[in-house]
Structures are given as C-alpha cells and as structure tokens.
Amino acid sequence: GREAVLAGRRDEGVAMWKTAAQPLSPDDPRRAELENAVAAAEAGRFAQAEAAEAKGGAAQSAMVQAMVERLASRLEKQGGSAKEWAQLVRAYVVIGDNEKRDKALAQARVLFAGKPEDLKRIEAAAQPAGPN
C-alpha cells in the first residue's frame, strides 16, 4: 500500500491496507499500524510523514557510520577481540562498504592467523545475510 500511496495512487494503497487489516483481530498491533496508515493517507499526511522519516533516516545513517568509524579506529590503534573484529566486518557488510570490509578482513586475517576458530567467526561475519 505504501508504494501505491507514494506513487499518487492513494485510493489503491488505502484499499490494500484495509484489505490487509480486515482479518486481523482488533487488538493486533499490526491492525493499528495499518489503520493509522489509512487515516494518514486519507488526511493527506502520509507523504509528509514519509518525508520526515526519510530525513530522520539520513541522520540515523550518519550516526551509525560514525559509530562504525570509531570502532574501526579503536581496533586499528588498540587491537581487539575476534568478536569486535567480526562486529566491524559485519557493520561494513550491513552499510555496504565492501572496500572497508575487505580492508578490515585483511587486517583480521593477519591478527588472528594462528587462531582458526576466531578467524572462522570473522570470516562468517563478512558473508552477506541470507534471505529471511
């Protein structure tokens, strides 16, 4: 429904949400979310809420990037556990920075060369997440 509303097909999106909400019990939180989306779309506020959320998403993305960079800097300067290196490698996978992922992975391979279990954990973190 969201894509339809954002594409200017409000009635289509609202109908989709109403159909999805119908079989849900009145106390199901998903029903409340759908009903709130319907109300916002019918009042013309849905696109405004989406725009505000997108702005917040950019701020959140910047915050996450800064946290990842702090972790990388600390690990480079002070070293860290295999768990921390795996966390850094996984963070780069999540944010889609393959170049930094590969650099961190190369550093970890050197640091944990004699520790196969630790290296296995770090290597696993470099893999893209599978389908849910």
Disulfide bonds with the S-S distance in Angstrom:
none
